[in-house]
């Protein structure tokens, strides 16, 4: 039988880079107003998101290092206002 102390939360979840350090606790506590502390090399979602990832359309793929992922969630950006889209969709 195992105890909770034998298993670290997040263990085996594919943590990358510094997040994988088993002896490091409360990494976010080190941030102290500097989001770059949370950067993970090769991960476009790191502490400071890359400009390419941040400005990507949700339908686009963003590759940084060996990681490829879709752009951030949300509705794809259109040039039409909500009222114009609503009118277009009703006709």
C-alpha positions in Angstrom: 0.0 0.0 0.0 1.3 3.5 -0.8 1.0 6.7 1.1 0.3 10.2 -0.3 3.8 11.2 0.6 5.2 8.7 -1.9 3.5 10.4 -4.9 3.9 14.0 -5.9 0.9 15.8 -7.4 1.5 16.3 -11.1 3.9 13.4 -11.3 3.7 11.7 -14.7 1.7 14.5 -16.2 4.4 15.5 -18.7 5.8 18.5 -16.9 8.6 20.1 -18.9 11.9 21.7 -18.0 12.2 23.2 -14.5 8.6 22.1 -13.6 9.9 18.5 -13.6 12.3 19.2 -10.6 10.9 16.9 -7.9 12.6 18.8 -5.0 11.4 22.2 -6.0 8.4 23.5 -4.1 6.1 26.4 -4.8 7.9 27.6 -7.9 5.3 30.3 -8.5 6.3 31.8 -5.2 9.6 32.8 -6.8 7.7 34.9 -9.4 7.5 38.0 -7.2 6.1 40.2 -10.0 8.4 38.8 -12.7 6.4 36.4 -15.0 9.6 35.5 -16.9 10.6 33.3 -13.9 7.8 30.9 -15.0 9.1 30.6 -18.5 9.5 27.0 -19.7 12.0 26.6 -22.6 10.3 25.5 -25.8 6.8 26.1 -24.5 5.0 29.0 -26.2 2.6 29.2 -23.2 5.4 29.9 -20.7 5.4 32.7 -18.2 5.8 35.3 -20.9 3.9 33.9 -23.9 5.6 34.4 -27.2 4.2 37.2 -29.4 3.5 34.6 -32.1 1.4 32.5 -29.6 -0.3 35.5 -28.0 -1.4 37.0 -31.3 -2.3 33.7 -33.1 -5.8 33.0 -34.2 -7.3 30.0 -32.4 -7.3 28.2 -35.8 -3.5 28.6 -36.3 -0.7 26.3 -35.2 2.2 27.8 -33.3 5.5 26.0 -33.1 8.2 27.0 -30.6 11.1 24.6 -30.2 9.8 21.1 -30.4 6.3 22.1 -29.2 3.4 22.7 -31.6 0.0 23.7 -30.4 -3.1 25.7 -31.5 -3.4 29.4 -30.8 -5.0 30.5 -27.5 -8.7 29.8 -27.1 -11.5 32.1 -27.9 -13.5 33.2 -30.9 -11.6 33.8 -34.1 -11.1 37.5 -34.7 -13.2 39.0 -37.4 -13.4 42.5 -38.9 -17.2 42.7 -38.2 -18.7 44.0 -35.1 -21.0 41.7 -33.0 -24.1 43.5 -34.4 -22.8 43.1 -38.0 -22.1 39.4 -37.4 -25.6 38.9 -35.8 -27.2 40.6 -38.8 -25.2 38.5 -41.2 -26.1 35.3 -39.4 -29.8 36.1 -39.4 -30.0 36.6 -43.2 
